[in-house]
Amino acid sequence: MADVASTVNSVVGGIVSLIKGLVVFFVFANILYPTGMDPVLGLTELVNSFMDGGLAGLLALLIFVSFL
C-alpha cells in the first residue's frame, strides 16, 4: 500500500513540475515574442525598447544580458 502511495505521489509531483515549467516557458515566450512567434521581430523590439531609453536603457540591457 505504501508503494502505491509513493508511486502516485511521484507521478503527481512530476505532472505538477511539468505544468510549472510550461507556465514559466509561456510567460518568457510572451515577453520575448509579444507580436506572435516571429523570433526576429520579437528580439528586435526587445532590444529597441532598451535602446529607446538612452544610456539608462543601454545599462539595463547590459545588466539583463549579464543575467543570461
N, CA, C and O atoms as CSV, one atom per row, in Angstrom:
chain,resi,resn,atom,element,x,y,z
A,1,MET,N,N,0.820,-1.192,0.000
A,1,MET,CA,C,0.000,0.000,0.000
A,1,MET,C,C,0.865,1.258,0.000
A,1,MET,O,O,0.509,2.264,-0.614
A,2,ALA,N,N,1.998,1.196,0.689
A,2,ALA,CA,C,2.892,2.343,0.742
A,2,ALA,C,C,3.547,2.568,-0.621
A,2,ALA,O,O,3.831,3.701,-1.009
A,3,ASP,N,N,3.781,1.458,-1.342
A,3,ASP,CA,C,4.365,1.591,-2.676
A,3,ASP,C,C,3.419,2.297,-3.638
A,3,ASP,O,O,3.859,3.090,-4.470
A,4,VAL,N,N,2.132,2.016,-3.532
A,4,VAL,CA,C,1.141,2.656,-4.401
A,4,VAL,C,C,1.071,4.143,-4.088
A,4,VAL,O,O,1.031,4.964,-5.005
A,5,ALA,N,N,1.055,4.496,-2.829
A,5,ALA,CA,C,1.006,5.904,-2.437
A,5,ALA,C,C,2.262,6.640,-2.894
A,5,ALA,O,O,2.187,7.787,-3.337
A,6,SER,N,N,3.394,5.997,-2.789
A,6,SER,CA,C,4.647,6.596,-3.235
A,6,SER,C,C,4.651,6.808,-4.746
A,6,SER,O,O,5.103,7.844,-5.233
A,7,THR,N,N,4.150,5.830,-5.475
A,7,THR,CA,C,4.092,5.943,-6.930
A,7,THR,C,C,3.147,7.051,-7.360
A,7,THR,O,O,3.484,7.850,-8.234
A,8,VAL,N,N,1.977,7.107,-6.758
A,8,VAL,CA,C,1.005,8.161,-7.087
A,8,VAL,C,C,1.578,9.518,-6.743
A,8,VAL,O,O,1.422,10.476,-7.500
A,9,ASN,N,N,2.237,9.602,-5.611
A,9,ASN,CA,C,2.836,10.867,-5.187
A,9,ASN,C,C,3.907,11.327,-6.174
A,9,ASN,O,O,3.977,12.513,-6.496
A,10,SER,N,N,4.733,10.415,-6.652
A,10,SER,CA,C,5.779,10.796,-7.595
A,10,SER,C,C,5.202,11.172,-8.953
A,10,SER,O,O,5.720,12.082,-9.601
A,11,VAL,N,N,4.153,10.505,-9.400
A,11,VAL,CA,C,3.516,10.838,-10.679
A,11,VAL,C,C,2.877,12.217,-10.609
A,11,VAL,O,O,3.036,13.024,-11.525
A,12,VAL,N,N,2.158,12.487,-9.534
A,12,VAL,CA,C,1.514,13.798,-9.368
A,12,VAL,C,C,2.578,14.893,-9.261
A,12,VAL,O,O,2.412,15.973,-9.828
A,13,GLY,N,N,3.643,14.629,-8.557
A,13,GLY,CA,C,4.738,15.597,-8.455
A,13,GLY,C,C,5.357,15.892,-9.808
A,13,GLY,O,O,5.682,17.043,-10.099
A,14,GLY,N,N,5.524,14.880,-10.635
A,14,GLY,CA,C,6.061,15.070,-11.978
A,14,GLY,C,C,5.139,15.892,-12.855
A,14,GLY,O,O,5.599,16.754,-13.605
A,15,ILE,N,N,3.846,15.637,-12.771
A,15,ILE,CA,C,2.874,16.402,-13.563
A,15,ILE,C,C,2.863,17.863,-13.128
A,15,ILE,O,O,2.828,18.764,-13.967
A,16,VAL,N,N,2.893,18.099,-11.825
A,16,VAL,CA,C,2.913,19.475,-11.319
A,16,VAL,C,C,4.191,20.186,-11.759
A,16,VAL,O,O,4.145,21.364,-12.116
A,17,SER,N,N,5.308,19.505,-11.741
A,17,SER,CA,C,6.572,20.075,-12.213
A,17,SER,C,C,6.500,20.440,-13.686
A,17,SER,O,O,6.971,21.504,-14.087
A,18,LEU,N,N,5.923,19.581,-14.478
A,18,LEU,CA,C,5.776,19.838,-15.900
A,18,LEU,C,C,4.891,21.058,-16.151
A,18,LEU,O,O,5.213,21.892,-16.997
A,19,ILE,N,N,3.802,21.166,-15.439
A,19,ILE,CA,C,2.898,22.304,-15.603
A,19,ILE,C,C,3.590,23.600,-15.200
A,19,ILE,O,O,3.440,24.616,-15.878
A,20,LYS,N,N,4.343,23.576,-14.108
A,20,LYS,CA,C,5.089,24.775,-13.688
A,20,LYS,C,C,6.086,25.196,-14.759
A,20,LYS,O,O,6.210,26.382,-15.065
A,21,GLY,N,N,6.791,24.233,-15.325
A,21,GLY,CA,C,7.756,24.537,-16.373
A,21,GLY,C,C,7.100,25.128,-17.603
A,21,GLY,O,O,7.639,26.056,-18.207
A,22,LEU,N,N,5.946,24.608,-17.983
A,22,LEU,CA,C,5.234,25.145,-19.137
A,22,LEU,C,C,4.747,26.565,-18.896
A,22,LEU,O,O,4.799,27.402,-19.797
A,23,VAL,N,N,4.277,26.840,-17.690
A,23,VAL,CA,C,3.821,28.194,-17.365
A,23,VAL,C,C,4.984,29.172,-17.470
A,23,VAL,O,O,4.836,30.244,-18.058
A,24,VAL,N,N,6.127,28.824,-16.914
A,24,VAL,CA,C,7.301,29.699,-16.983
A,24,VAL,C,C,7.738,29.889,-18.425
A,24,VAL,O,O,8.079,31.003,-18.824
A,25,PHE,N,N,7.734,28.824,-19.212
A,25,PHE,CA,C,8.120,28.929,-20.622
A,25,PHE,C,C,7.214,29.890,-21.374
A,25,PHE,O,O,7.696,30.751,-22.109
A,26,PHE,N,N,5.898,29.750,-21.194
A,26,PHE,CA,C,4.981,30.608,-21.938
A,26,PHE,C,C,5.040,32.059,-21.475
A,26,PHE,O,O,4.815,32.967,-22.275
A,27,VAL,N,N,5.336,32.294,-20.202
A,27,VAL,CA,C,5.497,33.673,-19.740
A,27,VAL,C,C,6.707,34.311,-20.419
A,27,VAL,O,O,6.612,35.432,-20.918
A,28,PHE,N,N,7.836,33.617,-20.444
A,28,PHE,CA,C,9.028,34.168,-21.083
A,28,PHE,C,C,8.874,34.260,-22.596
A,28,PHE,O,O,9.395,35.191,-23.209
A,29,ALA,N,N,8.176,33.324,-23.201
A,29,ALA,CA,C,7.944,33.406,-24.645
A,29,ALA,C,C,7.093,34.626,-24.971
A,29,ALA,O,O,7.316,35.281,-25.989
A,30,ASN,N,N,6.122,34.936,-24.119
A,30,ASN,CA,C,5.289,36.108,-24.346
A,30,ASN,C,C,6.084,37.396,-24.156
A,30,ASN,O,O,5.816,38.388,-24.834
A,31,ILE,N,N,7.043,37.398,-23.258
A,31,ILE,CA,C,7.884,38.586,-23.064
A,31,ILE,C,C,8.786,38.783,-24.273
A,31,ILE,O,O,8.918,39.901,-24.772
A,32,LEU,N,N,9.405,37.715,-24.746
A,32,LEU,CA,C,10.336,37.832,-25.865
A,32,LEU,C,C,9.631,38.029,-27.199
A,32,LEU,O,O,10.146,38.725,-28.074
A,33,TYR,N,N,8.475,37.432,-27.363
A,33,TYR,CA,C,7.769,37.482,-28.641
A,33,TYR,C,C,6.344,37.996,-28.446
A,33,TYR,O,O,5.394,37.220,-28.552
A,34,PRO,N,N,6.174,39.303,-28.158
A,34,PRO,CA,C,4.827,39.808,-27.878
A,34,PRO,C,C,3.930,39.877,-29.114
A,34,PRO,O,O,2.708,39.932,-28.974
A,35,THR,N,N,4.499,39.876,-30.311
A,35,THR,CA,C,3.691,40.017,-31.519
A,35,THR,C,C,3.372,38.676,-32.158
A,35,THR,O,O,2.893,38.639,-33.292
A,36,GLY,N,N,3.615,37.616,-31.488
A,36,GLY,CA,C,3.406,36.288,-32.057
A,36,GLY,C,C,4.695,35.503,-31.965
A,36,GLY,O,O,5.551,35.791,-31.129
A,37,MET,N,N,4.827,34.541,-32.799
A,37,MET,CA,C,6.017,33.699,-32.734
A,37,MET,C,C,7.017,34.047,-33.842
A,37,MET,O,O,7.588,33.155,-34.470
A,38,ASP,N,N,7.223,35.337,-34.078
A,38,ASP,CA,C,8.247,35.791,-35.016
A,38,ASP,C,C,9.476,36.156,-34.193
A,38,ASP,O,O,9.531,37.259,-33.649
A,39,PRO,N,N,10.462,35.271,-34.082
A,39,PRO,CA,C,11.575,35.500,-33.159
A,39,PRO,C,C,12.427,36.707,-33.505
A,39,PRO,O,O,12.900,37.395,-32.601
A,40,VAL,N,N,12.639,36.986,-34.781
A,40,VAL,CA,C,13.486,38.111,-35.163
A,40,VAL,C,C,12.813,39.426,-34.779
A,40,VAL,O,O,13.459,40.317,-34.227
A,41,LEU,N,N,11.524,39.548,-35.069
A,41,LEU,CA,C,10.798,40.769,-34.729
A,41,LEU,C,C,10.696,40.943,-33.217
A,41,LEU,O,O,10.820,42.062,-32.720
A,42,GLY,N,N,10.475,39.866,-32.483
A,42,GLY,CA,C,10.384,39.957,-31.032
A,42,GLY,C,C,11.684,40.411,-30.397
A,42,GLY,O,O,11.680,41.267,-29.513
A,43,LEU,N,N,12.804,39.840,-30.845
A,43,LEU,CA,C,14.104,40.234,-30.304
A,43,LEU,C,C,14.460,41.661,-30.699
A,43,LEU,O,O,15.045,42.396,-29.904
A,44,THR,N,N,14.110,42.059,-31.921
A,44,THR,CA,C,14.373,43.424,-32.363
A,44,THR,C,C,13.592,44.421,-31.524
A,44,THR,O,O,14.133,45.451,-31.123
A,45,GLU,N,N,12.323,44.128,-31.254
A,45,GLU,CA,C,11.519,45.023,-30.425
A,45,GLU,C,C,12.041,45.073,-28.990
A,45,GLU,O,O,12.007,46.126,-28.353
A,46,LEU,N,N,12.520,43.942,-28.481
A,46,LEU,CA,C,13.071,43.919,-27.130
A,46,LEU,C,C,14.312,44.797,-27.032
A,46,LEU,O,O,14.444,45.585,-26.096
A,47,VAL,N,N,15.218,44.666,-27.989
A,47,VAL,CA,C,16.432,45.473,-27.985
A,47,VAL,C,C,16.095,46.943,-28.210
A,47,VAL,O,O,16.692,47.813,-27.576
A,48,ASN,N,N,15.149,47.236,-29.101
A,48,ASN,CA,C,14.746,48.626,-29.347
A,48,ASN,C,C,14.127,49.259,-28.109
A,48,ASN,O,O,14.306,50.454,-27.874
A,49,SER,N,N,13.409,48.484,-27.320
A,49,SER,CA,C,12.830,49.042,-26.100
A,49,SER,C,C,13.921,49.446,-25.108
A,49,SER,O,O,13.758,50.417,-24.369
A,50,PHE,N,N,15.026,48.712,-25.091
A,50,PHE,CA,C,16.150,49.107,-24.244
A,50,PHE,C,C,16.882,50.306,-24.834
A,50,PHE,O,O,17.292,51.201,-24.096
A,51,MET,N,N,17.050,50.336,-26.146
A,51,MET,CA,C,17.810,51.407,-26.783
A,51,MET,C,C,17.072,52.744,-26.775
A,51,MET,O,O,17.705,53.798,-26.824
A,52,ASP,N,N,15.746,52.711,-26.715
A,52,ASP,CA,C,14.985,53.959,-26.663
A,52,ASP,C,C,15.180,54.681,-25.338
A,52,ASP,O,O,14.824,55.853,-25.221
A,53,GLY,N,N,15.734,54.008,-24.342
A,53,GLY,CA,C,15.948,54.603,-23.032
A,53,GLY,C,C,17.264,55.344,-22.912
A,53,GLY,O,O,17.580,55.857,-21.838
A,54,GLY,N,N,18.033,55.415,-23.971
A,54,GLY,CA,C,19.315,56.112,-23.924
A,54,GLY,C,C,20.340,55.332,-23.127
A,54,GLY,O,O,20.408,54.106,-23.217
A,55,LEU,N,N,21.142,56.051,-22.340
A,55,LEU,CA,C,22.199,55.413,-21.562
A,55,LEU,C,C,21.625,54.488,-20.490
A,55,LEU,O,O,22.171,53.415,-20.233
A,56,ALA,N,N,20.527,54.904,-19.870
A,56,ALA,CA,C,19.902,54.048,-18.852
A,56,ALA,C,C,19.389,52.751,-19.476
A,56,ALA,O,O,19.489,51.687,-18.866
A,57,GLY,N,N,18.844,52.835,-20.681
A,57,GLY,CA,C,18.383,51.632,-21.373
A,57,GLY,C,C,19.528,50.721,-21.743
A,57,GLY,O,O,19.413,49.498,-21.661
A,58,LEU,N,N,20.650,51.325,-22.156
A,58,LEU,CA,C,21.823,50.524,-22.501
A,58,LEU,C,C,22.372,49.814,-21.266
A,58,LEU,O,O,22.742,48.642,-21.340
A,59,LEU,N,N,22.426,50.502,-20.145
A,59,LEU,CA,C,22.892,49.869,-18.907
A,59,LEU,C,C,21.937,48.754,-18.471
A,59,LEU,O,O,22.372,47.702,-18.004
A,60,ALA,N,N,20.634,48.994,-18.626
A,60,ALA,CA,C,19.656,47.959,-18.284
A,60,ALA,C,C,19.833,46.731,-19.185
A,60,ALA,O,O,19.729,45.595,-18.722
A,61,LEU,N,N,20.100,46.970,-20.476
A,61,LEU,CA,C,20.333,45.855,-21.386
A,61,LEU,C,C,21.572,45.068,-20.996
A,61,LEU,O,O,21.563,43.838,-21.036
A,62,LEU,N,N,22.641,45.766,-20.618
A,62,LEU,CA,C,23.865,45.071,-20.196
A,62,LEU,C,C,23.627,44.247,-18.938
A,62,LEU,O,O,24.137,43.131,-18.826
A,63,ILE,N,N,22.866,44.776,-17.998
A,63,ILE,CA,C,22.541,44.012,-16.776
A,63,ILE,C,C,21.698,42.811,-17.117
A,63,ILE,O,O,21.913,41.719,-16.591
A,64,PHE,N,N,20.720,43.013,-18.014
A,64,PHE,CA,C,19.844,41.913,-18.435
A,64,PHE,C,C,20.655,40.792,-19.094
A,64,PHE,O,O,20.436,39.616,-18.803
A,65,VAL,N,N,21.578,41.146,-19.968
A,65,VAL,CA,C,22.412,40.159,-20.655
A,65,VAL,C,C,23.349,39.457,-19.673
A,65,VAL,O,O,23.638,38.271,-19.831
A,66,SER,N,N,23.822,40.184,-18.663
A,66,SER,CA,C,24.719,39.556,-17.695
A,66,SER,C,C,24.034,38.459,-16.893
A,66,SER,O,O,24.695,37.536,-16.417
A,67,PHE,N,N,22.706,38.550,-16.736
A,67,PHE,CA,C,21.970,37.509,-16.036
A,67,PHE,C,C,21.865,36.231,-16.862
A,67,PHE,O,O,21.701,35.145,-16.306
A,68,LEU,N,N,21.959,36.353,-18.169
A,68,LEU,CA,C,21.859,35.163,-19.028
A,68,LEU,C,C,23.176,34.432,-19.002
A,68,LEU,O,O,23.321,33.399,-19.655
